[in-house]
Amino acid sequence: MIGNDWDEKLSIIWHSEGFKKFMKVIENEYNTKTIYPPKNYIFNALKLTPYSNTKVVIVGQDPYHGEGEAHGLSFSVQEGIKIPPSLQNIYKELYDDLKIPIASSGDLTKWGKEGVLMLNAVLTVVKDSPASHRNLGWELLTDYIIKVLNQKEEPVVFILWGNFAKEKAKYITNPKHLIITSPHPSPFSARSGFFGSKPFSKTNNFLKEHNLKEIDWNLNTK
């Protein structure tokens, strides 16, 4: 399915009858409606960030529902697409935290290659209908992904922005890991504690303390 070590870690899911039936439901959705992201991008986060390379997890809710936006990474949009308000606020906090210049692109692919798994809890959405695939079945897979990462011997940072993401903290019980929470970066809540939360420096300080390579958050460099 993925082409890296996630296939082994998730094999119990891939081969389950329940997941196979669920994927037929998703296939039918793609055949009868306009669904985002494009089918070949559904598992983009897992393809970009193998299990063995995952140092940080940023949990999102579901994909952007506008044309050309979603490409399988939480909070990220494809190159050339206008940067959404939540991502603009993430960039503002990144600048305030680490003085990294605000990027002109909303494509976070580089972070994925750095070891940041940008995981949406729901991996597909109907065009112009936010949360339309919530409780359809994706959560069984994505919750399992978090549980598998919780078992990791190497410390992982879980960044949970907003109440929806914070619900996933119950699956993160290994004391080796770090959980960073704050309000969502949405314009409706960013000023209630997201701004000033310094998640990027907290992440790198934790990685450094555990002799792990820090994340290069700068999207302006190759």
SEVEXBA-968781 format. One record per residue: x, y, z of N, C-alpha, C in turn; residue in one letter. Coordinates in pm, whole numbers, padded with zeros to 5 digits, always signed. Example, Ala and Ser with C-alpha at 12.3 -4.5 7.8 and 13.67 -1.06 7.14 Angstrom:
<recs>
+01319-00569+00780+01230-00450+00780+01320-00330+00780A +01285-00225+00708+01367-00106+00714+01290+00003+00787S 
</recs>
This chain:
<recs>
+00083-00121+00000+00000+00000+00000+00086+00127+00000M +00188+00129+00089+00265+00252+00110+00401+00246+00042I +00469+00133+00056+00601+00119-00006+00717+00146+00088G +00689+00146+00220+00798+00158+00318+00758+00077+00442N +00824+00102+00555+00802+00018+00674+00662+00032+00735D +00583+00130+00691+00446+00138+00738+00365+00015+00695W +00401-00043+00581+00325-00158+00533+00328-00273+00634D +00446-00296+00693+00457-00401+00795+00386-00360+00923E +00405-00235+00965+00345-00187+01090+00192-00189+01084K +00137-00169+00965-00008-00158+00949-00068-00279+00879L +00009-00387+00867-00036-00503+00788-00165-00562+00844S -00181-00557+00976-00304-00610+01037-00427-00532+00991I -00407-00403+00964-00517-00320+00912-00540-00349+00764I -00429-00343+00686-00442-00360+00541-00513-00490+00506W -00487-00597+00583-00539-00728+00547-00671-00762+00616H -00722-00671+00697-00847-00699+00766-00966-00685+00670S -01065-00769+00691-01185-00765+00605-01258-00632+00621E -01258-00580+00743-01325-00452+00768-01265-00339+00688G -01131-00334+00681-01066-00226+00607-01088-00243+00456F -01086-00366+00410-01111-00391+00267-01251-00345+00228K -01348-00373+00314-01486-00326+00287-01493-00174+00290K -01423-00115+00387-01421+00031+00398-01361+00094+00273F -01254+00036+00221-01190+00091+00101-01281+00081-00021M -01370-00017-00022-01469-00024-00131-01569+00091-00120K -01602+00129+00003-01689+00245+00025-01620+00371-00026V -01492+00385+00006-01415+00502-00039-01404+00504-00191I -01381+00387-00249-01372+00375-00395-01503+00423-00459E -01614+00384-00401-01745+00426-00453-01763+00576-00439N -01714+00634-00329-01722+00779-00311-01646+00850-00423E -01527+00801-00454-01446+00862-00561-01514+00846-00697Y -01586+00736-00715-01651+00710-00844-01779+00791-00864N -01839+00837-00753-01970+00902-00764-01971+01049-00722T -01864+01097-00658-01858+01235-00609-01720+01293-00637K -01705+01422-00611-01573+01483-00616-01513+01476-00477T -01405+01398-00465-01343+01371-00335-01200+01425-00336I -01159+01481-00224-01021+01527-00208-00956+01451-00092Y -00823+01433-00096-00732+01470-00204-00745+01373-00322P -00674+01399-00432-00671+01299-00539-00632+01163-00482P -00686+01059-00541-00671+00924-00485-00524+00886-00457K -00434+00927-00546-00294+00888-00528-00224+00964-00415N -00294+01061-00355-00236+01138-00244-00293+01098-00108Y -00387+01004-00104-00454+00972+00023-00353+00940+00133I -00253+00858+00100-00156+00813+00201-00022+00886+00190F -00027+01008+00138+00094+01084+00113+00179+01103+00240N +00113+01128+00353+00187+01150+00479+00271+01028+00514A +00212+00909+00501+00284+00786+00534+00395+00758+00434L +00371+00791+00307+00473+00769+00205+00594+00859+00227K +00568+00984+00267+00676+01081+00287+00756+01055+00413L +00689+01005+00516+00752+00991+00648+00739+00848+00696T +00838+00765+00667+00834+00626+00715+00826+00620+00868P +00778+00508+00917+00769+00487+01063+00903+00510+01129Y +01008+00453+01072+01141+00461+01133+01195+00603+01137S +01143+00690+01050+01193+00827+01041+01103+00927+01114N +00993+00880+01170+00897+00971+01234+00949+01019+01369T +00974+01149+01377+01018+01211+01503+00910+01298+01564K +00823+01351+01476+00720+01446+01517+00590+01408+01445V +00477+01423+01514+00346+01401+01453+00262+01527+01473V +00213+01584+01364+00119+01696+01372-00017+01645+01329I -00111+01641+01423-00242+01582+01397-00339+01689+01347V -00398+01662+01232-00502+01749+01177-00637+01678+01179G -00740+01748+01137-00875+01691+01144-00911+01616+01015Q -00935+01690+00906-00960+01624+00778-00906+01714+00668D -00898+01665+00544-00835+01742+00437-00910+01871+00404P -00837+01966+00345-00903+02085+00289-01002+02038+00182Y -01115+02109+00172-01223+02061+00085-01240+02146-00041H -01143+02237-00067-01149+02318-00188-01066+02258-00301G -01097+02297-00421-01030+02241-00539-00879+02267-00536E -00802+02160-00558-00657+02172-00573-00580+02193-00445G -00648+02194-00330-00579+02224-00204-00512+02101-00142E -00591+02003-00103-00541+01890-00025-00447+01800-00105A -00342+01754-00037-00255+01654-00101-00202+01553+00002H -00284+01528+00104-00253+01417+00195-00171+01452+00317G -00142+01579+00340-00064+01621+00456-00148+01720+00538L -00157+01701+00667-00235+01792+00750-00180+01933+00741S -00268+02029+00727-00241+02174+00721-00170+02219+00593F -00127+02128+00508-00050+02161+00388-00140+02173+00266S -00104+02263+00175-00171+02273+00045-00070+02259-00067V -00119+02226-00184-00030+02206-00297+00035+02339-00341Q +00148+02324-00403+00223+02439-00455+00132+02525-00544E +00139+02656-00526+00062+02748-00609-00076+02780-00557G -00118+02712-00449-00249+02738-00389-00234+02842-00278I -00332+02930-00267-00330+03032-00163-00317+02968-00024K -00233+03025+00060-00208+02968+00193-00331+02991+00282I -00388+02884+00336-00509+02897+00420-00478+02972+00551P -00581+03030+00613-00560+03110+00735-00491+03036+00849P -00526+02910+00873-00463+02835+00982-00314+02819+00957S -00278+02789+00832-00137+02773+00798-00064+02907+00805L -00130+03014+00767-00070+03147+00784-00035+03171+00931Q -00123+03132+01020-00096+03149+01163+00015+03058+01213N +00023+02938+01156+00135+02848+01189+00267+02914+01149I +00269+02973+01030+00390+03041+00984+00425+03161+01073Y +00323+03234+01118+00348+03349+01208+00411+03302+01339K +00358+03192+01392+00413+03139+01517+00554+03085+01496E +00578+03024+01381+00712+02975+01348+00812+03090+01343L +00769+03202+01287+00857+03320+01281+00882+03375+01422Y +00776+03388+01499+00791+03441+01635+00875+03350+01723D +00863+03220+01699+00932+03120+01781+01079+03106+01743D +01105+03088+01614+01242+03057+01568+01298+03158+01469L +01221+03266+01445+01264+03371+01351+01288+03318+01210K +01215+03211+01175+01224+03156+01040+01132+03237+00949I +01185+03293+00839+01103+03376+00750+00979+03301+00700P +00870+03373+00687+00744+03314+00644+00755+03267+00499I +00717+03143+00475+00730+03082+00342+00624+03137+00247A +00657+03138+00120+00562+03185+00018+00472+03072-00030S +00509+02948+00001+00431+02831-00041+00370+02764+00081S +00252+02704+00060+00187+02629+00168+00214+02480+00162G +00309+02439+00079+00343+02298+00063+00443+02257+00172D +00402+02168+00261+00484+02127+00376+00559+01995+00351L +00574+01957+00224+00641+01832+00190+00777+01821+00256T +00850+01930+00262+00985+01927+00321+00980+01881+00466K +00880+01926+00540+00868+01882+00679+00849+01731+00687W +00770+01676+00594+00750+01531+00591+00881+01457+00572G +00965+01509+00485+01096+01446+00461+01190+01463+00580K +01164+01564+00662+01245+01589+00782+01207+01496+00897E +01096+01425+00883+01053+01335+00990+00929+01381+01063G +00856+01476+01003+00731+01526+01061+00614+01459+00990V +00546+01369+01060+00429+01301+01003+00308+01392+01019L +00258+01443+00907+00144+01536+00909+00017+01457+00882M -00039+01406+00991-00145+01305+00985-00282+01366+01012L -00369+01361+00914-00510+01394+00939-00579+01272+00998N -00674+01297+01090-00749+01187+01149-00842+01122+01047A -00890+01203+00953-00975+01157+00843-00901+01190+00714V -00889+01093+00623-00798+01110+00510-00864+01155+00380L -00997+01163+00378-01066+01208+00257-01183+01298+00295T -01233+01373+00196-01344+01465+00220-01418+01489+00089V -01548+01511+00097-01627+01548-00020-01604+01697-00048V -01592+01731-00176-01572+01870-00215-01672+01964-00146K -01618+02071-00090-01699+02178-00027-01783+02130+00091D -01746+02013+00149-01824+01959+00262-01730+01915+00374S -01684+02010+00456-01590+01974+00564-01649+01868+00656P -01561+01778+00700-01597+01670+00794-01698+01571+00736A -01716+01570+00604-01815+01481+00542-01778+01334+00551S -01651+01301+00570-01611+01161+00585-01572+01127+00729H -01607+01218+00821-01580+01189+00962-01670+01073+01006R -01614+00984+01086-01686+00865+01138-01727+00766+01029N -01664+00778+00914-01690+00681+00807-01605+00556+00826L -01489+00572+00892-01402+00457+00916-01254+00488+00920G -01214+00605+00871-01071+00639+00869-01010+00642+01008W -01089+00681+01108-01034+00695+01244-00978+00563+01297E -01035+00450+01254-00982+00321+01297-00836+00304+01254L -00805+00349+01132-00669+00343+01081-00580+00447+01150L -00623+00572+01153-00535+00678+01201-00513+00670+01353T -00614+00625+01428-00593+00602+01571-00492+00489+01592D -00500+00388+01508-00406+00276+01517-00263+00324+01486Y -00250+00414+01391-00118+00471+01359-00058+00539+01482I -00141+00616+01552-00092+00683+01674-00054+00580+01781I -00134+00474+01794-00104+00369+01891+00029+00299+01858K +00053+00275+01730+00177+00211+01688+00297+00303+01715V +00280+00432+01689+00387+00527+01719+00411+00538+01869L +00306+00524+01948+00320+00526+02094+00412+00415+02144N +00416+00304+02068+00500+00190+02107+00647+00209+02069Q +00676+00314+01997+00812+00338+01948+00910+00356+02064K +01025+00292+02054+01129+00306+02157+01190+00445+02154E +01208+00496+02033+01267+00629+02018+01164+00736+02051E +01201+00841+02126+01104+00944+02162+01044+01015+02040P +00915+01044+02049+00842+01113+01943+00769+01232+02005V +00761+01342+01931+00685+01459+01974+00550+01457+01905V +00443+01464+01982+00307+01471+01927+00255+01613+01948F +00225+01682+01838+00175+01819+01842+00024+01815+01816I -00052+01849+01918-00198+01840+01912-00257+01980+01927L -00305+02034+01816-00362+02169+01814-00513+02160+01809W -00579+02214+01910-00725+02216+01910-00784+02095+01980G -00912+02104+02016-00978+02000+02095-00987+01867+02021N -01008+01872+01890-01018+01747+01814-00888+01668+01824F -00776+01736+01801-00646+01668+01807-00614+01623+01950A -00652+01704+02047-00623+01670+02188-00691+01540+02229K -00801+01506+02162-00869+01379+02193-00777+01259+02170E -00678+01276+02084-00588+01166+02050-00484+01141+02159K -00472+01232+02256-00372+01218+02362-00393+01090+02442A -00517+01040+02446-00545+00919+02526-00471+00796+02471K -00428+00804+02345-00354+00692+02286-00203+00704+02307Y -00159+00815+02365-00016+00840+02382+00018+00826+02530I +00054+00705+02568+00075+00671+02709+00221+00645+02743T +00305+00634+02644+00447+00604+02666+00517+00728+02720N +00574+00722+02841+00637+00840+02902+00760+00891+02827P +00809+00813+02732+00925+00858+02653+00890+00974+02560K +00763+00982+02524+00720+01079+02424+00682+01213+02487H +00678+01316+02402+00636+01450+02445+00507+01487+02375L +00409+01534+02451+00284+01583+02394+00281+01735+02411I +00266+01805+02298+00253+01951+02300+00111+01985+02257I +00038+02056+02342-00100+02094+02308-00117+02245+02315T -00209+02293+02237-00248+02434+02242-00380+02447+02168S -00444+02566+02173-00560+02588+02087-00522+02573+01939P -00622+02556+01857-00603+02539+01713-00551+02670+01651H -00468+02661+01545-00418+02783+01479-00521+02857+01395P -00644+02812+01393-00750+02881+01322-00763+03025+01369S -00803+03117+01280-00826+03257+01321-00924+03271+01437P -01011+03172+01456-01111+03178+01564-01050+03151+01701F -00933+03084+01705-00879+03043+01835-00731+03070+01854S -00661+03115+01748-00515+03130+01756-00472+03225+01867A -00552+03329+01893-00515+03426+01995-00552+03381+02136R -00608+03263+02146-00645+03211+02279-00538+03121+02338S -00419+03125+02280-00311+03043+02335-00224+02972+02234G -00266+02973+02105-00176+02916+02003-00057+03007+01983F -00084+03136+01961+00027+03231+01948+00103+03237+02081F +00233+03222+02071+00316+03224+02191+00340+03088+02253G +00285+02982+02192+00299+02848+02250+00434+02783+02217S +00503+02837+02118+00640+02794+02082+00655+02642+02060K +00570+02582+01979+00579+02437+01959+00705+02393+01885P +00757+02481+01800+00871+02441+01715+01001+02436+01795F +01024+02536+01878+01144+02532+01962+01132+02424+02070S +01011+02405+02124+00991+02299+02224+01023+02162+02163K +00979+02143+02039+01006+02017+01969+01156+01996+01952T +01224+02096+01898+01367+02080+01873+01448+02067+02001N +01408+02137+02106+01478+02122+02234+01466+01980+02287N +01346+01923+02273+01324+01785+02319+01407+01687+02237F +01407+01704+02105+01487+01615+02020+01635+01624+02055L +01681+01746+02074+01822+01769+02108+01857+01702+02241K +01768+01715+02339+01791+01653+02471+01804+01501+02460E +01741+01444+02358+01745+01298+02340+01841+01256+02228H +01933+01347+02195+02038+01318+02095+01981+01279+01959N +01869+01342+01924+01809+01321+01793+01826+01447+01710L +01837+01429+01579+01854+01544+01490+01731+01633+01495K +01755+01763+01510+01645+01859+01516+01579+01874+01378E +01456+01921+01378+01383+01945+01253+01426+02079+01193I +01456+02078+01066+01479+02204+00993+01342+02251+00945D +01285+02346+01019+01151+02394+00988+01147+02495+00874W +01263+02535+00827+01271+02641+00725+01229+02587+00588N +01116+02633+00540+01064+02588+00410+01124+02665+00294L +01203+02766+00325+01262+02849+00219+01393+02790+00168N +01441+02684+00231+01564+02618+00187+01531+02480+00136T +01615+02430+00047+01591+02298-00010+01639+02189+00087K 
</recs>
